[in-house]
Amino acid sequence: MGVSVRSSGGGRKRNLPTGQTSKLTRIAPPPELMGDVAIRLWKTQSKILIERGVFEVEDAPILLAYCNAFHLMIEAEKVIAKEGLTVSSEMGGEKKHPAINVRNDSVSQVARLGSLLGLDPLSRLRMTSGKNDPDDAGNEFDEFD
């Protein structure tokens, strides 16, 4: 049997290249952004990612979705603040305001997409850990990468 099988989690994870720089210096906000909140967020987050050297044009759709999800979250929170947590149901009782579901879905999207972009502390730590470690001699499984 000449099939090589690699166990899950086997070997050390590759680090990002040292001194990596983005080919971009700036990227204009796309017209698909939902509003001023999304545009402002695009400008600040794209600048941060470009300065870190981890943002390329192919990452733009993820950042677009991130900014629009953030915009939806803010809009839903405005509606909830204005109209309250509950609305009257067809049966005459109270039920959860539909904007709460929009807000919760948006928060989940922001968290997931932000993690993909390295915009949360844990993913940022994961992206930068191990860089420039002169004492890192590797291990016996490195040859199997």
Secondary structure, DSSP 8 states (H G I E B T S, - for coil): -------TT-S------TT---S-S-----TT--SHHHHHHHHHHHHHHHHHT---GGGHHHHHHHHHHHHHHHHHHHHHHHH-SEEE-TTSSEEE-HHHHHHHHHHHHHHHHHHHHT-SHHHHHHHHTTTT-TT----TTGGG-
